[in-house]
Amino acid sequence: MWQQTPYLDYRPVREEEKETLVTVLAELQIDKSYEDRAISHAVQTLVPSHVREVKTRKTELITKTMAAVKERLTKEIMFWDNQANRLKEEEQAGKTNARLNSAKARQRADELQARLDKRMQELKEEGNISPLPPVVLGGILVLPALMIAQPSTVEIPPDLARNTKVTEVVAMEAVIQVERKLGYSPKDVGAEKVGYDVESIGSGGEMRFIEVKGRVAGARVVTVTKSEILTALNKPESYYLALVEVEGNRAREIRYVKQPFIQKPDFTVTSINYDWNKLWERGVAPHVTRNREGAV
């Protein structure tokens, strides 16, 4: 029951917390309905967005492949078609070719045409993407640390907590506003803890996953969780780290960093501090990323 499982950014229960945890579990009354709710959530929320992401990526790949295949095979078909016509004219004029005649050339052209038609049909069928029913492979109960925390004398200064919270809110709102101005439909998913804060969908169905980091005045580092780093590495073409300089209650400047991280963190790492200025230097204005993606 108390096995340690490597879920990102979480830790296993400690020995001194077990007694309290037993009471908490009894109060929660966990049963199979939780699994049913998880499946329902996956069907309604996770599966559609995943299918949309996969379909967009797959459609782009299929379109490029179809164009390349069609160009190559069409050239070959035209070559053998011309060969067949030329040889036919020579045969009618009494000239024969011992190695190749018009019938063989025509057969080759027809075979290539059939091959092209078959390949085009195969590629079209690859674009027919439909989701399979989600299957629960495992589960984890995640509890806020305060539910089982022991009394502590450590307190966060109220002013620091308040300033940090204001900075986070200002940064999030600024990024959401700029995404809308760029023609995207942003959604705040920060509470879902999926490795990014904003899921933004373009008019063509393309998706951007944006982790937002606001800078408190004087801060020199930005803390990134292991989950955020791994998500960025898994989605290199669509993940952005949004850095927001905040002054008071307003965002002074925003920069987007694409592919902000280059290597996976060690297994024992839960978060990493990065130099804010170095990341900032790598960032670009948000509208630059839109132009690079070709969004409309």
N, C-alpha and C positions, 0 to 999 in steps of 0.2 A: 504493500500500500504506500510505503514511503520511499519508493525507488527514485533514484535521481535520473531525470530525463533531460537531455540537452535542448530544451526549448530556449530560443534566443531571448536575451534580456530578462530572463526569469531565473530564479534560484530554487532549489528544492527546500522543503520545509526543514527547519532546524529542530534539533532534539528538544530544546526548551519550549518550542511552539506546538508540539504535538498534542499536548493536553488541551490547549485552547482550540486547536483545529478540530478535534473530535466534536466539541460542542458546536462549533460553527457548521460543520457538515450536517449534524443532526438538525439544526435549525433550517438549513437550506432545503432539506427533503429532496435530494437529487434522485430522479428515477429516469425511466426510458424516455419520458416526454422531452427531456433535454436533447436526446439524440434526434428525435423527430423534429424538434424546433431547429436543430442545426441543419438537417437536410432541407427543411423548408426554406431556411435563410439562404442556403446554397443555391437552390432552384430559383428563387426569386431575385437574388442579388448577385451572387458570385458567378454563377454559370453564364448569365447573359453577358456580363462585362468581359468574361474570359473568352467566350465565343466571339464576341465583337473584336477583341484584340487579335485573336488567332486568325479570324477571317480577313481582317484588314491586311495583316502581314502576309498571309497565304495568297490573297488575291493579287497583291503587288508582285509576288514572286512568280505566280502563274502567268500574269500578263507579260512579264519580261521573258519568261521561258517560251511562251507561245510565239512572241515576236521573233525570237532568235531561231526557233525551229522552223517557222514558216519561211523566214528569209533564206535559210540554208537549203531547205528541201525544194523551195520554189526555184532557186537557181539551178539545182540539179535537174529538176523536171524540165525546165526550159531548155537546158543543154541537150538532154536526151530527146526531147521533142523536136528540136532543130536537127539533131543528128538523124532522127527517123525520117524527117521530111527530105533532107538532103540525100540520104541513101536511097529513098524511094525514087527520087528524080533520076539518080544515077542508074538505078536498076531499069527504069523505064527507057533510059537512053542506051541500054545494053551493057553498062558497066557493072561489074559485080565485085564485091569485097568478100574474100574468102573467110576472113576472121569475123566480120560483123555485117549483118544485113539489116534492112529497115525493120523487119519483124522483131528482131532481138532488141533493137534500139527502142521501138515502140513499147515492147513488153517492159523494158527497164523503166521507161517514163511512167507507164501505168502502175508499176510496182511502187515507185516512189510516191505517186499520187495517193495510192491506197495507204501507204505508210504515213503520209502527211495527215490524211483524213482520220486515221486511227489515233495518231498521237494527239491531234487537236481534240478529239472526243475524250481521250483519257485525261487531258489537262482540264477540260470543262468539268468532268466528273470529280476531279480533285477539289474543285472549288465548292462542291456541295457539302458544306460542313454543317453537321448537326450535333448537338450535345448528347452525351450518354447520361443516364441517371446517375447522380452523385452517390458515392458509396463511402460510408464512414469507416475509416481504417483505424482510427484510434481517437482518443480524447484526452484532454488535460483540463483540470480545474485550476483556473487562475484567480487568485484572491488578492485584493488590495492589501499591501503589507500592514496597513493600519488595523485591519480586521483581527489580526493575530499578533500585533506588535506588543512588546512588553513596554512598560512605562519608561520614558526617556527624558533626560534632562536637557537634551539638545534641541534648541529652537532656532528657527530661521528668522532673522530680523524682519519685522513686518514691512519696513520700507523696501528692503531688497526683494521680498516676495512680491510685493505690489508692483514694483517697477518692472520686474521680470515678466509678470503676467501681462502688464500693459504692452510691453514690447512684443510679446508673442501675438497678442490680439491685433495690434497695429500691423505687424508683418503679414499675418494671414490675410487680413482684409485688403492690404495693398496688393498682394499677389493675385488674389481672386479678382480684384478690379482690373488689373492689367491683363489678365487672361481674357476677361470679357471684352476688353478693348481690342484685343488681338483676334477676336472672332471665335474664341473657344467657349465651351460651356463648362465652367469649373464646378467642382463639388468638394466640399470640405469633408474629408474622411479621416481626419486626424484622430478622432476618438476610436476608430476601428483598429488602430495599431497595425497597419498593414505594411509599414516600411516607408510610407510617404504621407504627406498631409493633404495634398490636393490631387484629385483625379480630374483631368481636363480633356474634354472631347472636342475635336475640331469638326467643321462642317462636312468633311469628307469621311468622318468616322475614325480618324487617327486619334490616338490617345497619348497624353503626356502625364507622367507621374512626377509630381513635384514635392520635394521635401523643403519646407520653409524654415529658415533660421534667421531670427531677428537679432540684431546686435545691440546689447545694452551699452550705454555710453562707457567707453574705457575698456571694454572687453577685448582681450587679445586672442582668445581661442574660441572655437565653436565645437561643441560636443556632439558627436554623431554616434548613434547606437549601432550595435552589430547588425541588427535587423535592417536598418536603413542602408548600411554599407552593402550587405549582401543583395538587397533588392536592387540597388543601383547597378551592381555587377551583373545581375540577372537580366536587367532591362537596359542595356547600354545605349540603345538608340532612342529611347523614349523617356529616360529618367533625367531629371534636372534638380540640382541643388540651388534653391533660390536664397540668395543672401540679401538681407534687407537692412540698410542703415536707418536707424530710428532716432529721431530727435524729438524729445517730448512725447507728444501724442500723434506724430505724423511720420510717414516714411519719407526719408530724404532721397534715397536712391536704391534701386533694385538691380541686382545682377544675377544672371543665370549661369551656372556652371554645368556643362554637359560632361558626362563621364568623370565625375569629381574624384573617384577613387580607383586605384589601379590594382590593388591586391586584397585578398581575403584576410580578415583579421584572424588571429590565433583563436583556437577553440575556447580557450579560457577567458577571452576578452568579452566584456559586455558593452563597452563603449570606448571611443577614442577621441582625444582632443586634437583638433587640427588648428594650424595657424590661420587665423581669420584673414590677415593681409595677403598671404600667399594664395589662398582660395579666391579672394576678391580680385587679385590681379589676373586670374584665369577666367574670370567671369565676363559676360557680355550683356549688353542691354537686352531685355526680353524680346523686343521686336526683331532683333537679329536672328534669334532662334526660329522665329516664325518664318522669316524669309528663307532660311536654310532648309526648312521642312517643306517649303512650297505650299503653305496653307493658304486657303482662300477665304 
